[in-house]
Amino acid sequence: MDSKRILIIDDEVGITETVAEIFKFYGHHVDTANDGIDGLNLIKNSNYDLILLDIVMPGMHGNEVYAEIQKIRPAARVIVITGYSDDHQLVKRIRKMGIKELFHKPFDFDTLIDSIKTL
């Protein structure tokens, strides 16, 4: 698998650190942000092959972050990660925004790794 540039935006530090370490183990370059504003600043300054985005975050909600990503880097591949899989309205809104890939926390890391092999 070729090395990819990946950005993880999630307010849960444990999630960003764990997922980053797993991707780094597979040889990928990983940046992390624990809020939407920091994530958008990184996106403005770097091209990423993949952005993992939490939807429910304090401050700037993931929906807002996604809308800004679409303005800055409309071709960016974004995978939403959420701990609110039982919130069917949230999942509908995510799909309506055009996001096709959604992982529910806790997610299977093997499946996540497999999803980036097509990048």
C-alpha positions in Angstrom: 0.0 0.0 0.0 1.4 3.4 -1.0 1.9 6.0 1.8 -1.0 8.4 2.1 -1.5 11.8 3.7 -4.3 11.5 6.2 -5.9 14.0 8.5 -8.0 13.0 11.5 -10.4 15.6 13.0 -12.0 14.5 16.2 -12.5 16.1 19.6 -11.6 12.9 21.4 -7.9 13.0 21.8 -7.8 9.2 22.5 -9.4 8.5 19.1 -7.1 10.8 17.2 -4.0 9.4 18.9 -5.0 5.7 18.5 -6.1 6.0 14.9 -3.0 8.1 14.0 -0.7 5.4 15.5 -2.4 2.7 13.5 -2.1 4.6 10.2 1.5 5.4 11.0 2.2 1.7 11.6 1.1 1.1 8.0 3.5 3.8 6.7 1.1 6.8 6.3 1.7 10.4 7.2 -0.9 11.5 9.7 -1.9 14.9 11.0 -4.5 15.4 13.7 -6.7 18.1 14.9 -9.0 18.1 17.9 -11.4 20.7 16.6 -12.9 21.9 13.3 -11.0 25.2 13.2 -7.6 23.6 13.6 -8.6 20.9 11.1 -9.6 23.5 8.5 -6.3 25.4 9.0 -4.4 22.2 8.2 -6.6 21.5 5.1 -5.9 25.1 3.8 -2.1 24.4 4.0 -1.9 20.8 2.9 -3.5 18.3 0.5 -4.7 15.1 2.1 -5.6 11.9 0.5 -8.1 11.2 3.2 -9.8 13.2 5.9 -11.5 11.4 8.8 -14.1 13.7 10.3 -16.1 13.4 13.5 -19.5 15.0 13.2 -20.5 15.7 16.8 -17.9 18.1 18.2 -18.1 21.1 20.4 -17.6 24.5 18.8 -17.7 23.9 15.1 -19.9 21.0 14.3 -18.7 18.4 11.8 -21.4 19.5 9.3 -20.0 23.0 9.2 -16.5 21.6 8.9 -17.5 19.4 6.0 -19.2 22.4 4.2 -15.9 24.4 4.5 -13.9 21.4 3.3 -16.1 21.3 0.2 -15.2 25.0 -0.4 -11.5 24.6 0.2 -10.8 21.1 -1.3 -14.0 19.9 -3.1 -12.3 16.7 -4.3 -11.2 15.7 -0.9 -12.2 12.2 0.2 -13.9 12.5 3.6 -15.0 9.6 5.8 -17.2 10.5 8.7 -16.7 8.8 12.1 -19.4 9.1 14.7 -20.4 7.7 18.1 -24.0 8.5 17.4 -24.9 5.7 15.1 -28.3 5.3 16.8 -29.2 8.9 15.8 -31.0 8.1 12.5 -31.7 11.8 11.8 -28.0 12.5 12.1 -27.1 9.7 9.8 -29.7 10.9 7.2 -28.2 14.5 7.4 -24.7 13.0 6.8 -25.9 11.1 3.7 -27.8 14.2 2.5 -24.6 16.2 2.6 -23.1 13.8 0.1 -20.9 11.8 2.4 -20.9 8.2 1.3 -18.5 6.7 3.8 -19.5 6.5 7.5 -17.9 4.5 10.3 -19.6 4.1 13.6 -17.5 4.3 16.8 -16.1 2.0 17.9 -15.1 1.0 14.4 -13.2 -2.0 13.1 -9.6 -0.9 12.3 -9.1 -3.6 9.7 -12.1 -2.3 7.8 -10.9 1.3 8.1 -7.4 0.3 6.8 -9.1 -1.6 3.9 -11.1 1.5 3.0 -8.0 3.5 2.2 -6.4 0.9 0.0 -8.6 2.3 -2.9 -7.1 5.8 -2.6 
